[in-house]
């Protein structure tokens, strides 16, 4: 992808201080792209860029919390003002924590997760969409999860939020296609990150973040609208989606649940 200038293309990535986001940043940097990286921990981003040998002409860090709608919109506007309109925007930041609907405090968990994981994606895309449509090019990438496809015990808020990301990105894809703006939905399976490290259950087809990033960047550049990663999960996905409810319920009966918020949580990307 080119910007129409002699400058290298620009990728804007949220949740870039660790895990999938940091791996995506490293992959784009290796390909010679410029980077606009967003996370709450701006100092961590700056240290990473320094260690990677990326000067200010190649990488700029923006401190923002995707849970803060105004803050993430302001980060996008600052990116445009300083670095120009990105070629790729990856809405990667999100939270994953277990919930129990019987617990009153966990209604707040669901509210927070829907706000960050769904509204946060829209707020990330918002500053760039009009400019991309006017330019006639650009890719908006929403990082969802295989958890979007079926509800998992103890993951009601997370599954609902990632299903929301899938539906939202599909709507935006159809709205934007005639303008030349492409919307890509990524559905990771299990990726080894700080987010998944505390999962108390088996994680089939687990891959490392660098492997995910390499495959994700290929998918984004291929022009696809949706990609499940890794490929083994892409084979499993339709089988799981189409299992009769009675069979699905038996398979997941007694499955260990992700810890609730009072046991701690992480901010990163899908699981």
C-alpha positions as CSV (number, residue, x, y, z in Angstrom):
1,X,0.0,0.0,0.0
2,X,1.3,3.5,-0.8
3,X,0.4,6.9,0.4
4,X,0.9,8.8,-2.8
5,X,4.0,10.5,-1.4
6,X,7.6,9.5,-1.0
7,X,7.0,8.8,2.7
8,X,6.7,5.3,4.0
9,X,3.2,4.2,4.8
10,X,1.8,4.8,8.3
11,X,0.2,2.3,10.7
12,X,-1.8,3.5,13.7
13,X,-2.1,0.8,16.4
14,X,-3.8,0.9,19.8
15,X,-2.9,-1.3,22.7
16,X,0.7,-1.3,21.4
17,X,2.6,-1.5,24.7
18,X,2.5,-5.3,24.9
19,X,1.2,-8.5,23.4
20,X,-0.5,-8.5,20.0
21,X,-0.2,-4.7,19.6
22,X,3.5,-4.6,20.3
23,X,4.1,-7.6,17.9
24,X,2.1,-5.9,15.2
25,X,4.2,-2.7,15.7
26,X,7.4,-4.8,15.4
27,X,6.2,-6.4,12.2
28,X,5.2,-3.2,10.5
29,X,8.5,-1.6,11.6
30,X,10.4,-4.5,10.1
31,X,8.6,-3.9,6.8
32,X,9.7,-0.2,6.8
33,X,6.4,1.4,7.9
34,X,6.1,4.5,10.0
35,X,4.3,3.9,13.3
36,X,1.7,5.8,15.4
37,X,1.4,3.8,18.6
38,X,-1.2,4.2,21.3
39,X,-1.4,2.9,24.9
40,X,-2.1,4.2,28.4
41,X,1.6,3.6,29.1
42,X,3.2,6.1,26.8
43,X,6.6,5.7,28.5
44,X,6.6,2.0,27.7
45,X,5.9,2.8,24.0
46,X,8.8,5.3,24.0
47,X,11.2,2.8,25.6
48,X,10.2,0.2,23.1
49,X,10.8,2.5,20.1
50,X,14.2,3.5,21.5
51,X,15.2,-0.1,22.0
52,X,14.0,-0.9,18.5
53,X,16.1,1.9,17.1
54,X,13.1,3.9,15.8
55,X,13.5,7.6,15.9
56,X,10.7,10.2,15.9
57,X,10.6,10.2,12.1
58,X,9.6,6.5,12.2
59,X,7.6,6.1,15.4
60,X,5.5,8.4,17.6
61,X,3.9,7.4,20.9
62,X,0.5,8.7,22.0
63,X,-0.6,8.2,25.5
64,X,-4.4,7.5,25.6
65,X,-6.8,5.2,27.2
66,X,-9.3,3.6,24.7
67,X,-11.8,3.6,27.5
68,X,-11.7,7.4,27.3
69,X,-13.7,8.2,24.1
70,X,-12.5,11.8,24.0
71,X,-8.9,10.8,24.7
72,X,-8.6,8.2,21.9
73,X,-10.3,10.6,19.4
74,X,-7.8,13.2,20.4
75,X,-4.9,10.8,19.9
76,X,-6.1,10.1,16.4
77,X,-6.4,13.8,15.6
78,X,-2.9,14.4,17.0
79,X,-1.6,11.6,14.7
80,X,-3.1,13.2,11.6
81,X,-1.7,16.6,12.6
82,X,1.8,15.3,13.3
83,X,2.3,12.3,11.0
84,X,-0.5,12.5,8.4
85,X,-3.4,10.2,7.6
86,X,-2.6,6.6,8.3
87,X,-2.8,3.9,5.7
88,X,-3.8,1.2,8.2
89,X,-5.6,1.7,11.6
90,X,-5.7,-1.3,13.9
91,X,-8.1,-1.1,16.8
92,X,-6.4,-3.7,18.9
93,X,-6.8,-2.5,22.6
94,X,-9.3,-4.3,24.7
95,X,-9.9,-6.0,28.0
96,X,-10.9,-9.6,28.9
97,X,-12.1,-10.6,32.4
98,X,-14.6,-13.1,33.6
99,X,-18.0,-12.2,34.9
100,X,-20.9,-13.7,36.9
101,X,-24.3,-12.2,36.2
102,X,-25.4,-13.2,39.7
103,X,-22.8,-10.8,41.2
104,X,-24.1,-7.2,41.2
105,X,-20.6,-5.7,40.7
106,X,-20.1,-7.7,37.5
107,X,-22.7,-5.7,35.7
108,X,-20.1,-2.9,35.9
109,X,-17.6,-5.4,34.3
110,X,-20.0,-5.9,31.4
111,X,-20.5,-2.1,31.0
112,X,-16.8,-1.4,31.0
113,X,-16.1,-4.2,28.6
114,X,-18.7,-3.1,26.1
115,X,-17.6,0.5,26.3
116,X,-13.9,-0.3,25.7
117,X,-14.1,-3.3,23.4
118,X,-16.9,-2.0,21.2
119,X,-17.2,1.7,21.5
120,X,-13.4,1.9,21.7
121,X,-13.1,0.4,18.2
122,X,-15.5,3.0,16.8
123,X,-13.8,5.8,18.6
124,X,-10.4,4.6,17.3
125,X,-11.7,4.6,13.7
126,X,-13.6,7.9,13.9
127,X,-10.9,10.5,13.4
128,X,-9.6,8.8,10.2
129,X,-12.8,7.7,8.4
130,X,-13.7,10.9,6.7
131,X,-10.2,11.6,5.5
132,X,-9.8,8.0,4.2
133,X,-13.0,8.2,2.3
134,X,-12.0,11.5,0.8
135,X,-8.6,10.0,-0.2
136,X,-10.3,6.9,-1.5
137,X,-8.1,4.4,0.4
138,X,-7.2,3.1,3.8
139,X,-7.8,0.0,5.9
140,X,-9.5,-0.1,9.2
141,X,-8.8,-3.3,11.2
142,X,-10.9,-4.4,14.1
143,X,-9.4,-7.1,16.4
144,X,-12.2,-9.3,17.5
145,X,-11.9,-12.9,18.8
146,X,-13.0,-16.5,18.2
147,X,-15.0,-15.9,21.4
148,X,-17.3,-13.8,19.2
149,X,-18.7,-16.9,17.6
150,X,-20.3,-18.7,20.6
151,X,-20.8,-17.9,24.2
152,X,-18.3,-19.3,26.6
153,X,-19.1,-20.0,30.3
154,X,-17.9,-17.1,32.5
155,X,-17.1,-15.0,29.4
156,X,-20.6,-13.5,28.8
157,X,-19.3,-9.9,28.7
158,X,-16.2,-10.7,26.6
159,X,-18.1,-12.8,24.1
160,X,-20.8,-10.2,23.8
161,X,-18.3,-7.4,23.2
162,X,-16.3,-9.3,20.6
163,X,-19.5,-10.4,18.8
164,X,-20.3,-6.6,18.8
165,X,-17.0,-5.9,17.2
166,X,-17.7,-8.4,14.4
167,X,-21.2,-7.0,13.7
168,X,-20.0,-3.4,13.9
169,X,-17.0,-4.0,11.5
170,X,-19.3,-5.7,9.1
171,X,-21.7,-2.8,9.1
172,X,-18.8,-0.3,8.6
173,X,-17.4,-2.5,5.8
174,X,-20.5,-2.3,3.8
175,X,-21.0,1.4,4.4
176,X,-17.4,2.2,3.4
177,X,-16.7,-0.2,0.5
178,X,-17.8,2.2,-2.3
179,X,-15.4,4.8,-1.0
180,X,-12.3,2.6,-1.3
181,X,-11.9,2.2,2.4
182,X,-11.5,-1.5,3.4
183,X,-12.6,-2.8,6.8
184,X,-10.9,-6.0,8.0
185,X,-12.0,-8.1,11.0
186,X,-9.4,-10.3,12.6
187,X,-10.5,-13.2,14.8
188,X,-7.6,-14.5,16.8
189,X,-7.8,-17.9,18.5
190,X,-5.5,-18.3,21.5
191,X,-2.4,-16.1,21.4
192,X,0.3,-16.2,24.1
193,X,0.1,-12.7,25.7
194,X,-0.2,-11.3,29.2
195,X,-4.0,-11.4,28.6
196,X,-4.1,-15.2,28.1
197,X,-1.3,-16.1,30.6
198,X,-3.7,-16.5,33.5
199,X,-6.4,-18.5,31.7
200,X,-7.1,-21.5,33.8
201,X,-8.0,-23.8,31.0
202,X,-6.5,-25.5,28.0
203,X,-5.9,-23.3,25.0
204,X,-5.8,-25.4,21.8
205,X,-3.7,-24.2,18.8
206,X,-1.9,-21.6,21.0
207,X,0.5,-19.4,18.9
208,X,2.9,-16.7,20.0
209,X,2.2,-13.0,19.3
210,X,4.9,-12.7,16.7
211,X,3.4,-15.5,14.6
212,X,0.0,-13.9,14.9
213,X,1.3,-10.6,13.9
214,X,3.1,-11.9,10.8
215,X,-0.1,-13.7,9.6
216,X,-2.3,-10.7,10.5
217,X,-0.3,-8.3,8.5
218,X,-0.4,-10.7,5.5
219,X,-4.2,-10.9,5.9
220,X,-4.6,-7.1,6.1
221,X,-2.5,-6.6,3.0
222,X,-4.3,-9.4,1.1
223,X,-7.5,-7.5,0.8
224,X,-9.5,-10.0,2.8
225,X,-12.4,-8.7,4.8
226,X,-12.2,-11.3,7.6
227,X,-9.6,-13.7,8.8
228,X,-9.4,-16.3,11.6
229,X,-5.9,-16.9,12.9
230,X,-4.4,-19.5,13.3
231,X,-5.7,-21.6,10.3
232,X,-6.5,-24.5,12.6
233,X,-9.1,-22.3,14.3
234,X,-10.4,-21.3,10.9
235,X,-11.3,-25.0,10.4
236,X,-12.8,-25.4,13.9
237,X,-14.8,-22.2,13.7
238,X,-17.7,-23.4,11.4
239,X,-17.9,-26.7,13.2
240,X,-18.3,-25.0,16.6
241,X,-20.7,-22.4,15.2
242,X,-23.0,-25.1,13.8
243,X,-22.9,-27.6,16.7
244,X,-26.4,-28.2,18.1
245,X,-26.9,-26.5,21.4
246,X,-27.3,-29.7,23.3
247,X,-23.9,-31.0,22.0
248,X,-22.2,-27.6,22.6
249,X,-23.5,-27.4,26.2
250,X,-22.2,-30.9,27.0
251,X,-18.8,-30.1,25.6
252,X,-18.4,-27.0,27.8
253,X,-20.0,-28.3,30.9
254,X,-17.6,-27.9,33.9
255,X,-15.1,-25.8,31.9
256,X,-13.0,-23.6,34.1
257,X,-13.8,-19.9,34.0
258,X,-11.7,-16.9,33.4
259,X,-11.0,-15.0,36.7
260,X,-13.4,-12.2,37.6
261,X,-12.2,-8.6,38.0
262,X,-11.6,-8.9,41.7
263,X,-8.8,-11.4,40.8
264,X,-7.2,-8.8,38.5
265,X,-7.5,-8.0,34.8
266,X,-5.3,-7.2,31.8
267,X,-5.5,-4.7,28.9
268,X,-4.3,-6.0,25.6
269,X,-6.1,-7.6,22.7
270,X,-8.4,-10.5,22.0
271,X,-8.1,-14.0,23.4
